[in-house]
Amino acid sequence: MKSDINLMEKIVSLCKRRGFVWQGSEIYGGVGAVWHFGPLGVEMKNAIKRHWWATFVLRREDVVGIEGAVIMHPKVWEASGHLEKFVDWLIECKHCHARHRVDHILTPEEYKIDEKKSEISAHIKRQIKCPSCGEELDLDFIAKAKPFNLMFKTYLGPVEDRASLTYLRPETAQSMFTDFKLVLESSRQKVPFGIAQIGKSFRNEITTGDFFFRAREFEIAEIEYFVKPESVEKGADEKAFDEWFKLWKKFYTDLGIDEKKLREYEHPKKLLAHYSKRTVDIEYEFPFGWSELAGVANRTDYDLKRHMEFSGRDLHYFDEEIKEKFIPYVIEPTLGVERVMLAVIVDGYSESDGSDGREKGEVVMHLHPTIAPVQVGCFPLVKKDKLPEIAKKIYKGLSEKRIRAYYDESGSIGRRYRRQDEVGTPWCVTVDFESLKDDSVTVRDRDTLKQERVKIKELNDYFFSKLNLS
């Protein structure tokens, strides 16, 4: 796919102008790969998180949630392998001094990492150019590559010394492993079961860009699903892996993302993370190319065994049915909340060609109603004859029912429709002069442009039905 930079520039502009996303600390020149979410952006992010939680926690009997802290005991990151192995290999262009990740320049077949010796070697048979300045890189650049740990350092307490050194978590998973026994005892779950969490994570990324796709501060939604190990039930982990991968992909297609723009990427065995037996990513075709949206990993019993070793605590599970204790295997489906948001914005963005009843070039964002930041726009046709009072009452009534509504009386009705189309609002309600006679309003559908009359007293039920609420 050819990179469509123009499309991405339009989306970046729209997101800033309409209050979805903008760069953090912008008045000071901004902070690279740090983003703030505006009034519409925060509503959309929260809607995505609520939908994810309802789908994978509230509607399942075998998954429970926790909320772990961002800062954990430094031993956690030693046990998990993050101190030693959570690195990217960094090179610097001698021409422009830009820094890049080796895996963003070379293919998996062109380099090899020796973790024991902390060395990297390469077999390159082509010309390599710097992605920033376009100058040719010397073929010995790989010998100068250095490992760079992605964790942000911080200190606990008033003294900044080695004894108080710790890190901002780079993932949410570890608190679910360290709390494994506490969750078991308090929730009375039995294997197989899962622990879910949504939370902030931090990574000091070398290579940034592509809007808020790759950020230094972001939210992860993931599940650690504990199953019987191979020694107890052969194939239980593979079965759970396949089931969760299907559910994970369905989460995206249920939000209306074009399945043709999704693909699966199986990690080569030599490039698997240190904890993984198998990892498969779900990738989306962004304007800047195919990139990872989410993934499912088989972490085996690596994490629980490591935490047993480093903490001295017994993390075995005792199965009452077979009267045997074991360390469960773990299947980990994970996704980035911001990446979901960016994918649905990109996938939903369209410009009218003039054949759908709109003017050519009008922007419409086809967002799924479940995660649209505004679900219903409420308008008076004009600002007189009690029409605004009726429209405001409808707006307040819908808001009280937790439907994300928005009131607007500024400009012509056509302009107000266009403003809502641009931010993805599925329906607009217009109070007109007929409303004074028949207590009905016009409901306009964003995608079909069809309009129908609905009784004001029936609006709650009408939108509840549209949103599958009860």
C-alpha positions, 0 to 999 in steps of 0.5 A, a space after each residue: 500500500 502506498 502511504 497516503 500522507 495527505 489523508 493522514 494530514 487531514 485526519 490530524 487537522 480534524 482531530 485538533 480542530 474538533 477537539 479529539 486529540 492534540 499534542 501535549 504542552 503545545 503552547 511550549 512547543 509540544 512534547 514528542 509522542 505525548 498527546 492530550 485528548 480533548 472534549 470529544 477525544 476523552 468521550 470517545 476513549 471512555 466509550 471504547 473502554 466501557 465497551 471493552 469492559 462490558 464485552 470481556 468482563 461484565 458479560 463473562 463469568 470467567 473474567 474479573 477485573 483489577 486496577 494495579 498501580 503504575 509504580 511497582 516494586 523494582 524486583 517485579 521488573 527484574 523478575 519479568 525480564 524487563 530490566 534485561 530484555 525490554 530493549 530496542 536496538 538503536 542506531 544513529 545516522 552519522 549524517 543527520 544524527 537521527 536515531 532509529 530502531 534496527 527492526 524498523 530499518 532491517 527485515 527479520 532475516 537480516 539481523 540476529 540478536 544474541 541475548 546472552 552476549 547482548 550483541 547484534 549481528 547482521 547479513 545485509 546485501 542491499 543499500 540501506 538509507 536513513 529514513 530521516 535524511 535519505 543518506 546511505 548508511 555505512 554497512 558497519 552501522 549495525 556494529 555500532 548499534 546499542 541496546 536501549 531500555 524503554 522503561 522510564 526511571 523514577 525514584 521512591 522517596 526523597 533520596 534519588 539513589 540506586 536503592 530508591 530507583 524504580 520504573 513506570 510500568 511499561 505494561 499492565 500485565 505484571 500486576 495481574 501476575 503478582 496479584 494472581 493468588 489474591 484474585 483467586 482467593 477473593 473472587 473464588 474463580 477456578 482455572 480456566 479464568 481471566 484477570 482483566 485490566 485497563 491502565 496507563 503504561 509508559 515507554 520511552 520510544 526511540 522512534 515516534 510519529 504516525 500521529 498518536 499511534 506510537 506514544 510514550 504514554 498510553 492505555 492498554 486493555 488486556 487479559 491474562 487468561 489462566 489455563 491448565 498447562 501441557 502437563 495437565 491438559 494437552 492442548 488447553 493453551 492452544 485451544 484458549 489461544 485460538 478462541 481469544 484470537 477470534 474474540 479479539 478480532 471480532 471486537 474490531 469488526 463489531 465496531 465496523 472496521 473493514 475486515 479487508 483492512 485487517 490481517 494477521 501477523 505471526 511472529 517468527 520464532 526467533 523474534 518472539 519475546 522472551 516470555 512467549 511460546 507464540 504471538 499473533 498480531 492483528 494489523 490494520 492498514 493505516 495511511 502510513 502502512 500496515 501496523 499492529 493494533 492488537 495481539 495475542 500471546 501464549 506466555 506459558 508459565 514463564 511469569 508466575 514461575 519467575 515471580 515465585 523464584 524472585 518473591 519466594 511466594 507459592 503461586 501454584 494453583 490447586 485443582 480440587 477436581 484432580 487433586 493436583 497443583 500446578 502453575 497455569 499457562 497464560 494466554 494474553 490478549 492485549 490491545 492499545 486503547 488509543 490505537 483502537 481509537 485511531 483505527 476507527 477514526 481512519 476507517 470511518 473518515 470519508 469525503 463525499 463525492 456528491 452522489 449521496 445528497 451531500 456537497 462534494 468534499 463534505 467530511 463524514 465520520 462513520 463511527 459506530 454509535 457505541 463509541 461515537 463521542 456524541 450519539 445524538 445532536 439536538 437542534 431547534 430549527 430556529 431560535 424562536 417560538 419556544 423551539 430552543 426550550 423544547 430542544 434543550 429539554 430533549 437534550 437534557 432528557 437524553 443526557 440523564 439517560 446516559 446517552 451522549 447528547 449535544 445541543 447546538 443552535 448556532 448557524 443554519 440547520 444544514 451547517 449544524 448537520 455537517 458539523 455533527 457528520 464531521 465528528 461522527 454523530 449517528 443521529 440528529 434530532 430537529 425541533 421544528 414548527 410542526 413539533 409545536 402541533 404534533 409533539 414530534 421531531 425529525 430524526 436524521 440518520 448520518 449514514 443514510 440521510 433518511 429522516 423520520 418523525 418520532 414522538 418526543 415521548 418515544 425518543 428514549 425508547 427509540 435511541 435505546 433500541 438503536 443502541 441496544 440498551 435496556 
